[in-house]
Amino acid sequence: MKKLILLTTFMLPLLLVVKKTSGQVTNPVTIVKNDGSQHTNADINSTVNNTLSGAENKLKGLFKKKKKVSDSTKNTAQATVTAPATVPVAGVAPAGGVAPTTGVAPGSTVPATPSFSAYQNFDFIPGEKIIFEDDFSDDQDGEFPTHWKLLNGQAVINKVDSKPSLLLSEHNGEVTPRMKTDTYLPDAFTFEFDFIYKKYTDPGYLTNYFSDALGIEFYYKDPTGVHSNPAYRVVLGRSDVKIDNLEKAYPDSLLNGFDEKWHHAAIVCKNGQMKVYVDQYRICVNPNIDNKPLKLTFDDLGFSKNNPIIFTNLKLASGGGMNMIGKKFTDTKIVTHGINFDVAQATIKPESMGTLNGIVKIMQDNPDIKFEVGGHTDSDGSADANMTLSQARADAVRTQLITMGIDGGRLTTKGYGSTKPISDNTTLEGKANNRRVEFVKL
């Protein structure tokens, strides 16, 4: 009888917790301190597992031992590493479930990913050499990312809409890429990433524009010596973009269904000028960047732990290819990192149109030029698979250029797989440089 009472005492709270949360959508945002153990769950969408994990700690490891955090992870995070919990968030599905509605008004629809036609006037072209790249695919859910430094607040890797993402929360939270030097931004550079705003349910907080705005600080050295850490602040909000003291609103077509949807941001800084693009739109241009930026950080000025900034798929490159229009082609080849594809696929992403538009213009201005379109991959995966993928990607680029008016007789294709690397295959930025499309003059 005593054993039965003891078993009931332990099991009843677990059953009640599971029953209470089984219909609840997990939140990738609420920050929880796990008694210093950094014991975290493996997936943002596993509500029941999260709840059982909390009960497990309370039962002092009766049913399962806590996971040991590696030394490398401990050394990476210099502030509190965070874990997700179970505050409902619209659009994030429970394990095996369907995402709930996102707050869109009845009868309206959230726009799909912009099409190639929407990008027909897109002129952003990324820099020539990638110096930092991270999509968090090498990081474990619930941990702090290996290639970043935590300067303040709390941050954690979690999957948002199946994408490994970095969630930064708490007032004045701040992270920066882990680089070899403290001043790493070249004279001209481009910076790209994906971001999303998620709706959440938290009666304890009121939301406003500033509580969830994604901010990037571009630090520079004050020539007057008056300020110790001056920075140009770029803010990508829900309705506008701000570069330092210049603010521009989104067009209505971008505002429609802006929440609950991934967006691609692109920033170019060159010759004292900074431009910010969101999806296919050039939103804001500030020509008064008088001091050269030296480094960057992401920060969160929100006041709710349950409403973090969320971003992924970052790429920082040297060179500021603002415009290839009118460029006369005199080289033997063009090496591009601006034609991007879905992971392990030959599907071209629409944001590649800036580079493709530039190639089209060069071929129009130089009607006698013919190119071999060469596809190149990094060394991940098998050699045969990489060769097949690189050929498919080269073919996809040729097909797209033909649809843009280029005579197919001026274009041949060849996939090289990973046989012709231009950088190492041991670092993220090295692999990113090796993944490229080349246009070789015939």
N, C-alpha and C positions, 0 to 999 in steps of 0.2 A: 504493500500500500504506500509506503514511504517513497519507494522508487517511482511509483506511478505519479504521485504528487510532484516529485522533483522533475520528472520528465515533462509533465504538463506545465510546470512553472517556466521551463526553458522554451518549450515549443509554442505556447499560446501567443507570446508577443510576436514571434516570427510570422505565424500565420496571419495575425491581425495586420502586420505591416505589409505583407505581400498582398493581402486582400485590398488594403487601402490604396496601394500604389499601382496595382496591376493595370489600371486603365489610365495611368498618368503618363504624360510625355516628359521625357528627361530634358534637363536644361544643361547646356554646355557652359554654364556661367557661374553658378554660385560657388563661392570659395569656401573650402572646408579645411580646417587644420586637423590632422589625424594624430593628435598626441605626439607629434614629432616624428612619427614613423614614416611619413610620406607614402603610406599605403594607398594606392590609387587603383581605380578600375581600368579595364582595358578598352572600354568602348563607351562613347557618349550616349548611345541609344539604349543601354542595358539598365533599365530602371530597377528591375528586381534584383539584379546583381549588385547595383549600388546600395540598395537598401539592405540586402543581406550582408554586404561588406561592412556597413555601419554596425549592424547587429553583431557581426562577428567580433569586431573590436570590443564591443561592450561585454561580450561573453569571454573576453580575455583569451581568445584563440582556442576556445573549446572545440570548434568544428574544423578550423583550418588555420595553418600558420600564416603569419604575415609575410609578404614578399619583401625580400631584402633588396635595397636600392644599391646599385653598383657604385663603386668609388668614383667613376668618371662622372656620373650624374650628380653626385654630391658636390664634386668640385666645380661643376658647371654653374649650378644655381647658388648665388651668393645671398639671395633673399628667399623668402618663403615660397616653396614650390606648392602649387595648388592642385586641388582635385575637384571634379564636378559633383553635383548633387542633383536634387530632384525638384527644382522649381519648374513649372510648365513653361514651355516655349513653343509658340506656334511654328509649324513647319518642320520641326525636328521629330521624326517618327520614333516610337518605342520599338524595341527589338521585335522584328517580325511584323510590325504594324504599319499603318498608313499615316502619313503626316496629316495633321488637321489643317483646317483652313487658315489662311494667313492674314485675315482681316481685310481682304479686298472686298469692296462693295458689291452687293448682289448684282449680277448682270454684267460686271466688268471682268476683264481678264488681265492676268499678269503677262507682260510681253515676253516672248521667247528670246533666246540669245539673238542679238542683232545679226542680220544677214549680210552677205558680201555686198549687196547693193547698198545697204545702209552705210557701208564703209568706203563707198566709191571715191569720196573726197578726202579720205583719211591720209594725213601726211606725216604721222609720227614714224620715225625710223630709229631703232635702238642703236646704241654704240657698237663699235666694231669688236671690242674685246671684253668678255665678261669677267668681272673681278669678284663677284659674289653672286651665288645662286642657291636657293633653298626652297624646296616644296614640302619639307618636313616628312618625306617618305621614309627617311632613315631613323626617325624618332619614334619612341614608344608613347602610346596614349597615356595621358595622366602624368607625364614627366615634363621637365623643362627641356627645350631643344638644345642639342649639342653645340650648334654653331652660333649661339647667341649668348649675350651677357645680360643678366638681369640687374638693372641699376637701381630699381625701386619698385615697390608694390609686389604684385603676385602675377604669375603667368603660368600657362599650362598648354600642352598639346592635346587636342581632342579632335575627333572627326565631326565635321559639320557638313551635312548633305554628302556624306561619304568622302569628303576631302579632309586630309590631315591639315589642321589649321592651328595657328597660335592665338590663344585667347588671353588678352591682357586686361586686367581689371584693377579696381581700387583707384582712388583719387591720387593723381601724380604717379601712377604706374609708368615704368619706362624700361624699354629694352633696346639693345643695339647689336648689330652684327658683330660676331667675334672675328676681328681682323688682326693682322700681324702688327700693324702700326695704328696709332691713335688718329692720325690724319691721313686718310686714304682716298678721299674724293679727288679725282683729277680735275684739271681746268674745265673740261667739258665732260658731261656724263649724262646717262639716262638711267631711270629707275622705274621698274614696273612691278606690279603686284595685283592680286585679286583681293577683294574685300566684300563683306556682306553686312547688312544690318538685320538682326533677328528681333522679332517681337518677343516679349516675355510677359509673364504674369507675376507681379510682385506688389501686393497692396501696400507694402511698407515704404515705397518710393514713388515719387512723381518724376516722369520723364520730361525732358526738354531738349532743346537743340544741343546744348553744351554737354549734357550728361552722357551722350553716346557718340560724340564726334571723334573721328579718327584723325589724329594729329601726327605730323612728322616734323621734327626739329632738324634744320640744317645749320649746324654750328659753324661759326667763323671766328676769326681773330679780329678783335676790335682794334683798328689802327690807332685810335685815340688812347687806348688803355683804360678807358673809363669803366667798361663793363667786362667782367671776368669770363662769362659764358654767353655771349650774344648769339642769337640764332634767328634765321628766317623760319617762321612757322607756316607750314602748309596744313590746312584743315580740309578734309573731304567730309562734308556733312551730308545730311539727308536732302538738303535743298540747294546747296551751293558749295563753291570751292573758294577758299581764301588763301592767297599767297602773301604773307606778311600783312600789309595794311590794305591790300586790294582784294575785293570780294566780288564774285560774279555768280549769278544764279544759274541753275540747271534749266535747259529748255523743257517745255511741258512734256515733250515726247519721252524725255528721260525720267521725269518725275513720276509718270504714270507707272504704278507698280514697282517703285524703286525698292521698297522693303522686301525682304525675303527672297532676294535675287542676287546672285553673284555679279559683281562688276569688275571690269579691268581698268586699273589706273595706270597712267603712263606720265612720267615727268621727265622733262629735258631741261638741262641747265647749260647755257653756253653764252659766252661773250656778254656777261652781265644781264642775261635775260633768262627767265624761267617760265616754262609752259606746263600746264597740267591738262591732261586729257582724261575723260571718263567715258569708257566704251568708245563709240565712234565720234564723240564730240570733243572739240578743243574748247575747254570751258573758260580758262583764265590764263592771261599772259601778263607777267609783271616784268617790265623792262628796267627795273631799278634794283637789281641785285648787285649792288656796288662792291660787295666784299665776297671773296671766293669762299664757298662752303668747304669745310674740311672733313666733316663726318656727319652722320645722321642717326637719329633715334626715332622709334615709335613711342608715343605716349598717349595716355588716357586721362583726360581731365574730368571724367564722369564722377558722380558721387554715389553710384550704386554698384556694389559688388556683383550684382546680378545682371549687369548690362555691359559686357566688355566690348572692346573693339576686337574684330575677328579678321584675320588676314592670312594669306598663303601665297605660294607660287611667286616668290620674289626673284628679281633679276636686276643686278646693278652692273652697268657696263661703262667703260671709258669711251670717250668720243660722244659727240652730240649731234647725230645725223638728223638735224632738223628738216633738211630738205635735199633731195637728190634731183629735183626738177631742174632741167636744163644742163645737167652735168654731161660733158663730152667724155665719151669712153675712150681712154688711151691705154689702160692697163690690159694685162693678159687675162685677168679674171676678177670677179667680184665675189667676196666671201661674205655671206649674210648670216646673221643670227636672229633676224626678224621675221622669218617664216616659221611659224610654230604649228605644231600638230597635237592632236589629242594623244594621250599616253599610249604608246605601243600601237598607234594607228597611223594611217596615211590621210586622215581628215584634217584639212588645213583650218586653223582657227581664224575667225574674221579679222582679228587685230593684226594679222599678217599683211593686210591690204596696204599699209603704209609702205612697206618694202616692195610689195608687188607693183604698186603704182609707180614707184621709182624705177623699177626695172622696165616697165612698159614705156615710160617716158624716155629712158635711155635708148631703147630699141627704136622708138619712133624718131628720135633725133639722129640716130645713126642707122639708117635703113639697110646698110650693107652688112651689118654685124650679124653673125650667127653664134649661138651659144650651145654648149653642152650643159644641161642642167644636172649637176652631180649631187646625189644624196649621200650624207655621211651620218653615222651614228657613233655613240660611245661604245665601250667594250662590254657593257652589261648584256647578259644573255648570250645565246649561242651565236657563232659566226654565221651559220646558215640563216638563222632568223634575222639577224641584223642586215645581211645582204639583201634578203627578200624585202624587208621593211624599207631600207634605203632606196631600193629601186621603185617600190610603190610610191614613196614620197616624191621622188623625182618626177615620176609620171604624173602625179597629182598636180605638181607645180606647173608642168608643161600644159596640162589640160586647162588649168585656171588661166594661164597667160593667153591661151588660144581664145577662151571665152571673153577675154578683155581686148581682143582685136589683133593679137600677134599671129602672123602666119606660122602655122605649124611646121612648115618646111625650114624655118630658121632655128628650130629647137630640136635637139636630140637629148636623150636622157641616159644616165648610167648610175647604178647604185654601187657604192663602194663599201658599204657596211662600216666596219671599224678599222679598215686596212690602212687608212691614211690619216692618222691623228695629227692634230696641230698643237695639242697640249697633252698633259698627263691624263691618265684615267683613274687616278687615285683620289682626287679631290672633286668636290661638287662643281667648282668653277671650271676645273679642267675638263670634266665630262661635258659640261654645258657648252664649252668652246668647241669640243669635238662634234657635238650635234649641230649640224649646219647644212646649208644649201649653198653650193658654189655655182657660179655662172662663168664657165671657161670659154674664152673666145676661140672659135674654130677657124 
